[in-house]
């Protein structure tokens, strides 16, 4: 699955299984030409639910998966989810998992915002969403983990490394840096703190066009 993953910058990713799954598209180039089969939205903040960017990647047959408070801002078919709920779209199993702050006010647990477990072909990818280090991570199992590392609104690099010790994926990818908060030093610090047995890949944004 990691070889089919592209980082779009910030918390945005494209996963070309196929189908093409796009997560939290933000500041997508104007020359994007491919249309996503599935778009996952973690929560309603502008850098995760960007209607301009969603218009670039979505087509008339795109299916959206998102928390209920996002549904009214999304075109087309929307599958609303809350933490703990699962849907299957085009053969891809998508489970919503909790994502929230524990020591800051930006992402309250009560909002029911989410990260996602994406399962396909016997492999599981975890997009943590905008979150701190939370107890529910003890129950996460995945092959690939996409974790925020920039601090301010989400986990710091140090906290994300502690999350890895709980999740124990095969591969970890830092995200949520370089645009709204944080920068490449956060990703490198995360890599330096990674527990043994986990491979960290620091990706370069390369949009799927």
FIPA-976362 format. One record per residue (C-alpha): chain; residue in one letter; x, y, z. Coordinates in steps of 0.1 Angstrom, whole numbers, plus 5000, padded with zeros to 4 digits. Layout:
! residues N
['A' 'A' [X Y Z]],
...
//
This chain:
! residues 209
['A' 'X' [5000 5000 5000]],
['A' 'X' [5029 5024 5007]],
['A' 'X' [5040 5022 4971]],
['A' 'X' [5005 5034 4960]],
['A' 'X' [5005 5064 4985]],
['A' 'X' [5013 5100 4975]],
['A' 'X' [5015 5129 4999]],
['A' 'X' [4997 5159 4986]],
['A' 'X' [5011 5182 5013]],
['A' 'X' [4998 5191 5048]],
['A' 'X' [4974 5162 5058]],
['A' 'X' [4964 5154 5022]],
['A' 'X' [4971 5120 5006]],
['A' 'X' [4961 5101 4975]],
['A' 'X' [4960 5063 4977]],
['A' 'X' [4957 5047 4943]],
['A' 'X' [4946 5012 4951]],
['A' 'X' [4926 5014 4927]],
['A' 'X' [4900 5028 4934]],
['A' 'X' [4916 5062 4939]],
['A' 'X' [4911 5073 4975]],
['A' 'X' [4919 5110 4984]],
['A' 'X' [4921 5121 5020]],
['A' 'X' [4917 5158 5032]],
['A' 'X' [4928 5175 4999]],
['A' 'X' [4942 5210 5004]],
['A' 'X' [4960 5234 4981]],
['A' 'X' [4958 5210 4952]],
['A' 'X' [4974 5223 4919]],
['A' 'X' [4950 5236 4893]],
['A' 'X' [4962 5211 4867]],
['A' 'X' [4950 5181 4887]],
['A' 'X' [4932 5159 4862]],
['A' 'X' [4922 5126 4879]],
['A' 'X' [4890 5123 4897]],
['A' 'X' [4888 5104 4930]],
['A' 'X' [4865 5075 4935]],
['A' 'X' [4864 5081 4972]],
['A' 'X' [4872 5112 4992]],
['A' 'X' [4877 5110 5030]],
['A' 'X' [4873 5141 5051]],
['A' 'X' [4884 5140 5087]],
['A' 'X' [4867 5172 5100]],
['A' 'X' [4854 5205 5089]],
['A' 'X' [4884 5229 5094]],
['A' 'X' [4893 5247 5062]],
['A' 'X' [4926 5229 5057]],
['A' 'X' [4908 5195 5057]],
['A' 'X' [4874 5203 5042]],
['A' 'X' [4884 5227 5015]],
['A' 'X' [4855 5231 4991]],
['A' 'X' [4878 5246 4963]],
['A' 'X' [4902 5216 4965]],
['A' 'X' [4874 5191 4967]],
['A' 'X' [4860 5205 4935]],
['A' 'X' [4894 5198 4918]],
['A' 'X' [4896 5161 4928]],
['A' 'X' [4859 5151 4929]],
['A' 'X' [4837 5140 4900]],
['A' 'X' [4800 5132 4896]],
['A' 'X' [4805 5097 4909]],
['A' 'X' [4828 5104 4938]],
['A' 'X' [4816 5090 4971]],
['A' 'X' [4824 5111 5003]],
['A' 'X' [4830 5097 5037]],
['A' 'X' [4829 5123 5065]],
['A' 'X' [4816 5132 5099]],
['A' 'X' [4779 5143 5099]],
['A' 'X' [4787 5180 5104]],
['A' 'X' [4807 5180 5071]],
['A' 'X' [4779 5165 5050]],
['A' 'X' [4762 5198 5040]],
['A' 'X' [4794 5212 5025]],
['A' 'X' [4801 5182 5003]],
['A' 'X' [4787 5176 4968]],
['A' 'X' [4772 5143 4958]],
['A' 'X' [4768 5111 4978]],
['A' 'X' [4780 5114 5014]],
['A' 'X' [4784 5085 5039]],
['A' 'X' [4783 5101 5073]],
['A' 'X' [4804 5083 5100]],
['A' 'X' [4812 5087 5137]],
['A' 'X' [4841 5072 5156]],
['A' 'X' [4837 5034 5157]],
['A' 'X' [4815 5032 5125]],
['A' 'X' [4826 5015 5093]],
['A' 'X' [4815 5017 5057]],
['A' 'X' [4826 4998 5026]],
['A' 'X' [4829 5017 4993]],
['A' 'X' [4841 5002 4960]],
['A' 'X' [4856 4972 4979]],
['A' 'X' [4875 4994 5004]],
['A' 'X' [4866 4991 5041]],
['A' 'X' [4868 5024 5059]],
['A' 'X' [4866 5026 5096]],
['A' 'X' [4863 5060 5114]],
['A' 'X' [4883 5062 5146]],
['A' 'X' [4886 5089 5172]],
['A' 'X' [4907 5120 5167]],
['A' 'X' [4907 5148 5192]],
['A' 'X' [4928 5171 5214]],
['A' 'X' [4936 5163 5250]],
['A' 'X' [4954 5195 5261]],
['A' 'X' [4942 5221 5236]],
['A' 'X' [4908 5234 5224]],
['A' 'X' [4910 5231 5186]],
['A' 'X' [4895 5196 5181]],
['A' 'X' [4872 5187 5210]],
['A' 'X' [4863 5151 5215]],
['A' 'X' [4826 5160 5217]],
['A' 'X' [4827 5171 5180]],
['A' 'X' [4830 5135 5169]],
['A' 'X' [4858 5142 5144]],
['A' 'X' [4878 5113 5130]],
['A' 'X' [4908 5096 5116]],
['A' 'X' [4904 5066 5093]],
['A' 'X' [4915 5030 5090]],
['A' 'X' [4915 5021 5053]],
['A' 'X' [4916 4984 5046]],
['A' 'X' [4922 4969 5012]],
['A' 'X' [4939 4937 4999]],
['A' 'X' [4948 4925 5034]],
['A' 'X' [4966 4958 5043]],
['A' 'X' [4955 4986 5066]],
['A' 'X' [4964 5023 5065]],
['A' 'X' [4958 5046 5094]],
['A' 'X' [4953 5083 5088]],
['A' 'X' [4952 5097 5123]],
['A' 'X' [4934 5130 5115]],
['A' 'X' [4940 5161 5137]],
['A' 'X' [4947 5145 5170]],
['A' 'X' [4968 5144 5201]],
['A' 'X' [4982 5112 5216]],
['A' 'X' [4950 5096 5228]],
['A' 'X' [4942 5063 5247]],
['A' 'X' [4923 5049 5217]],
['A' 'X' [4955 5045 5199]],
['A' 'X' [4962 5014 5220]],
['A' 'X' [4935 4997 5200]],
['A' 'X' [4948 5007 5165]],
['A' 'X' [4964 4981 5143]],
['A' 'X' [4978 4990 5109]],
['A' 'X' [5006 4984 5084]],
['A' 'X' [5011 5021 5076]],
['A' 'X' [5005 5050 5099]],
['A' 'X' [5001 5086 5088]],
['A' 'X' [5007 5108 5119]],
['A' 'X' [5007 5146 5125]],
['A' 'X' [5039 5159 5139]],
['A' 'X' [5038 5197 5139]],
['A' 'X' [5024 5205 5173]],
['A' 'X' [5003 5236 5179]],
['A' 'X' [4970 5220 5168]],
['A' 'X' [4980 5183 5169]],
['A' 'X' [5007 5161 5183]],
['A' 'X' [5043 5171 5184]],
['A' 'X' [5070 5150 5169]],
['A' 'X' [5078 5136 5203]],
['A' 'X' [5042 5127 5210]],
['A' 'X' [5038 5111 5175]],
['A' 'X' [5069 5090 5183]],
['A' 'X' [5052 5078 5215]],
['A' 'X' [5021 5070 5195]],
['A' 'X' [5042 5048 5173]],
['A' 'X' [5053 5028 5203]],
['A' 'X' [5016 5020 5209]],
['A' 'X' [5005 5014 5173]],
['A' 'X' [5036 4996 5161]],
['A' 'X' [5030 4999 5123]],
['A' 'X' [5055 4986 5098]],
['A' 'X' [5059 5020 5082]],
['A' 'X' [5052 5055 5095]],
['A' 'X' [5048 5087 5075]],
['A' 'X' [5048 5122 5091]],
['A' 'X' [5022 5147 5081]],
['A' 'X' [5005 5180 5090]],
['A' 'X' [5036 5202 5086]],
['A' 'X' [5049 5227 5061]],
['A' 'X' [5018 5248 5054]],
['A' 'X' [4996 5256 5084]],
['A' 'X' [5021 5247 5111]],
['A' 'X' [5055 5232 5116]],
['A' 'X' [5081 5223 5090]],
['A' 'X' [5106 5197 5077]],
['A' 'X' [5126 5197 5110]],
['A' 'X' [5095 5183 5128]],
['A' 'X' [5094 5154 5103]],
['A' 'X' [5132 5148 5108]],
['A' 'X' [5128 5149 5146]],
['A' 'X' [5100 5124 5144]],
['A' 'X' [5122 5101 5123]],
['A' 'X' [5151 5104 5149]],
['A' 'X' [5128 5094 5177]],
['A' 'X' [5111 5064 5160]],
['A' 'X' [5112 5032 5180]],
['A' 'X' [5131 5002 5166]],
['A' 'X' [5112 4980 5141]],
['A' 'X' [5093 5009 5125]],
['A' 'X' [5104 5024 5092]],
['A' 'X' [5098 5061 5087]],
['A' 'X' [5094 5075 5053]],
['A' 'X' [5094 5113 5049]],
['A' 'X' [5076 5119 5017]],
['A' 'X' [5079 5147 4992]],
['A' 'X' [5046 5162 4980]],
['A' 'X' [5040 5147 4945]],
['A' 'X' [5003 5151 4934]],
['A' 'X' [4987 5123 4914]],
['A' 'X' [4975 5140 4883]],
//
